Amino acid sequence: MLGAAAAGLLLSGCDRKLGPGRLTSVDTHPVGYPTVEGVRRFGELLRQRTDGRLDLNIYAGGQLGNERDTLEITTFGGIDFNRVNLAPLNSIEPLTVVAALPFIFESTAHMRAVVDGPIGDAILASLEPHGLIGLCFYDSGARSFYNTRGPIRTPEDMRGLKLRVPGSDLYIDMVRSLGADAVPMPLDEVYQSLAQGVIDGAENNWPSFESGRHYEVARYYSLTRHLLAPEVFVMSKVTWDGLPPEDRTVVMQAARDSVPYMRELWDTRVEQSRETVLASGVEVNEVDPAPFAEAMTGMWQASLTTDAQRTLVDRILAMRTGAS
Ligand code: GTR
């Protein structure tokens, strides 16, 4: 595996120690994708604010492996920064499950208010005992189901479909509770698996549906918008511990300052991806989310196993305005 070999190079230190303070960051998405460009902005701020003492190399497009594998490498310092979805963190830290629950956020504004405030800080801080410093949240839009068979209008339409999910128990339970078969697999295997009929569909936001070219094979996109789970930008605690306190402050601030830029790029990209997909003739349908939310009530409760999780959920629900 190229990813593992490349990561081995980093671990041996022959690449990342080439220049003083040259740090590495990885992303499963390609150059140009808003998460990658958000991290690039972070790197620029880092360089400017340390007069070039700290600099960043970004390995985009999953060059160093999938999110699960690279996260593991990040925890022991072989990679310095990682931009991931909440899904691969679900098995590492229970508090991350809370923001990944289907239908927990009533709107993007609600999600942003939650992750930009004390609840978001608590989730980010919960990663530290696992060897990761949570720096900030980025947007990830709304995830909906797409497939090769036909439009999904009700949970009944999902019965028996083989749907790819990221490797997270929460996602597996979510898809099962809707009557479909959950097939956990890394993102970079989805296109091929759709094309070969190994799976019937998957779920993701407009930009990932478009960027991974999944829409070329899965011609039905049904707007369930079941998840508004944000992306997370994390740092290896090994690297963090090796920085003087003033550099840690710069890192934290630069990450947070990259968020508005990322969100601007995100909103534009959602529109562009939507246009590309629609122009290709994909059949897109609106969905009444109520029966989907209803079918997921049981898995919601089953996913919350600690009081700390339940308290956060109550606080998130209390921040709903009912405006959406
Ligand atoms: C994307 C997300 C990735 C990855 C991917 C997936 O929306 O940006 O980090 O989690 O979904 O489904 O694997």
Boltz pocket constraint, residues with backbone or C-beta under 6 A from the ligand:
constraints:
  - pocket:
      binder: B
      contacts: [[A, 28], [A, 35], [A, 67], [A, 83], [A, 84], [A, 85], [A, 87], [A, 140], [A, 166], [A, 185], [A, 186], [A, 187], [A, 203], [A, 204], [A, 205], [A, 208], [A, 231]]
      max_distance: 6.0
